[in-house]
Amino acid sequence: MSDVNASTNVELISKASRKKSFLARFGAQKDLQLMAIPGAVWMVIFNFIPMYFIIICFMRYNVAKGILRSKWIGLDNFKEFFTDSRFWLVIWDTFGLNLIRLLVEFPLPIIFAVLINELISLRYKKVVQTVTYLPHFLSWIIVGGVMYNWLSDSGFMTEMLVKLGVLAEPIYLIGTPKYFWGILITSEIWKELGWNSIIYIAAISSIDPNLYEAATIDGAGRFKKIWHITLPSIKGTIAVLLILNIGNLMGSNFEQLFVFYKPVLYDVIDVIDIYAYRMGIENGRLSYATAIGLFRSVFALILLYTANKASKKLTGTSLV
Amino acid sequence: MPKIKKSAGETSFDIFNILLMFIICFITLYPIWYVLIQSLNEGFDAAQGGIYWLPRKFTMDNYKEVFRNNDIIKAFVVSLFRTLIGTVFHVSFTAMVAYAFLKRELMGRKIYMSMGIVTMFFSGGLIPTFIVIKTLGLFDHFLVYVFPVMFSFFDLLIFQAFFRTIPEALEESAKMDGANHFMIFLKIIMPVSKAVVATIILFNGVFNWNDYFMGIIYINNSDLHPIQTYLYKMIVTSESSKTSLLAGGFSQSKFTSTSLQMATMIVTTVPIICVYPFLQKHFVKGMLLGSVKE
């Protein structure tokens, strides 16, 4: 209500002031502009100038020559990437890993949130939440440090797995490519399961309790209530998060991957972001790495757009 | 709530659920506990293995060594400064811009906001950002921890969601008294926005404290590496060479590179554990604000 009043007020004011010149109006609000312009300048420097620098992917960029005198080479960098001997491996690592992450890590927080909600003791509920949210705030270095320690050939986890008969003999688990994705996913679940469930717990807690009471009177049991009330009520939240996750199929958890980044794992760790890092920062091929980065951003935008469209059609929920 | 008789299936589900949650909590906490007991045990003794629940040969030597090691102290100081300065700049700058961008009379408001929205969906990426930071002379400079992370449009939206709930009458009276926008922001808006300011301070503080990658990509000078980057080097080098990191001069009878690493990990984590109760109070609120912003 007050919003409507305010906007008509502003309109009146702006009508009156339109007669004044642009400069006079600007001068009258220079205190406000002095607060706004630094924000715009920051965005120009740290967001938009980097976007402008993307054009080096069409060049053979030379730091000494700069952007104006470097040689234009058209789409050569992209052609090289598409015919790169590691191209398909990079695509497989990116999509394969992300698809498994989506299949395993997406449903777990939903199940976890529902189970937490089913706990009867409020205090226990609170304790479980407090404990499981904690690892989210630890850095990947700390988590990585524990994993390097546990998964070495004499580490705690290796020892346990040998005792349980899962492993025949102690091996250096963290440096074994075939176990790497499993290790990544397990550690990410350990760190983020609780945190990722927050949004669902919030959605569940906003469900009208009358719905459950009515269902109880109608004789519905716990499982029926979960299936017919809880899950349908958080459908919108699930859809939005699914869209975001699909839009991120080209992305990666770089901070996590980088902790384990080393030559012996290149074949299983080379997602697009890591490969671009190696090409650009380690090998100094700035143009080539930028081309890889642009390929990723454009593809990701298309994915997000498509997922959003699909979701709008299927569930009526979308981001914008 | 009226007591309703439960079926046998439901009772066993309850028991299963309680146990499952207990196991999940145990799995969550045990790695942290493990690091703690290792850090409190003599290094060479710990290397024999078999320490699962409590330290076998209790000692504080690992911690004493951590606080005697100049490189580690230096890294802690860098972390402390970057977290303090980085967070203060981020929060005050983002809040100020958020306030200005919210004012309807702001000329060019649409352009400003559209710029921000573009940055949420598209970015230059790793290499172009790297080139810009290098060109600006921020490479190998402490300020690389401050300026490039001084602003976030996402945090701006969270601020704005809160600022919108502040009654306009509050500002009007100050305007009558002839206060300019900056004074209104400082004297009226900020004091009533403590909740959202605290939320962003905590989250940004944790981000700054935990970040290790900026130290790797933008800083060559190891004097400017924060503790997380130092730990990264510690973990990765001790893994690749399997040799002790310790430069000579100290007797190595009591600790190993692993036990020292464990103690450093604990010291690095303590600040997070200390702010965690405050974080917890705020984050659900913050997340909700974030999710209704659209």
Interface residues (C-beta under 8 A of the other chain):
Chain A: S2 A6 S7 V10 I13 S14 R25 F26 Q29 D31 L32 Q33 L34 M35 A36 P38 G39 A40 W42 M43 V44 I45 F46 N47 F48 I49 P50 M51 Y52 F53 I54 I56 V63 F112 L115 I116 E118 L119 I120 Y124 V127 V128 T130 V131 T132 Y133 L134 P135 F137 L138 S139 W140 I141 I142 V143 G144 G145 V146 Y148 N149 W150 S152 S154 F156 E159 W190 L193 G194 I198 I199 A202 T216 G221 R222 F223 F254 E255 F258 V259 K262 D273 A276 Y277 G280 I281 L286 A289 T290 G293 L294 R296 S297 L301 L304 L319 V320
Chain B: I4 S7 G9 E10 F13 D14 N17 I18 L20 M21 I24 C25 I27 T28 L29 P31 I32 Y34 V35 G49 Y52 F93 M96 V97 Y99 A100 F101 K103 R104 E105 L106 M107 G108 R109 Y112 M115 G116 V118 T119 F121 F122 S123 G124 G125 L126 I127 P128 T129 F130 I131 V132 L136 F147 P148 M150 F151 F153 L156 P167 E168 N180 H181 F182 F185 V206 W209 N210 D211 Y212 F213 I216 I217 Q228 L231 Y232 I235 V236 E239 S240 T258 Q261 M262 M265 T268 T269 I272 I273 Y276 L279 Q280 F283 V284 M287 L288 S291 E294
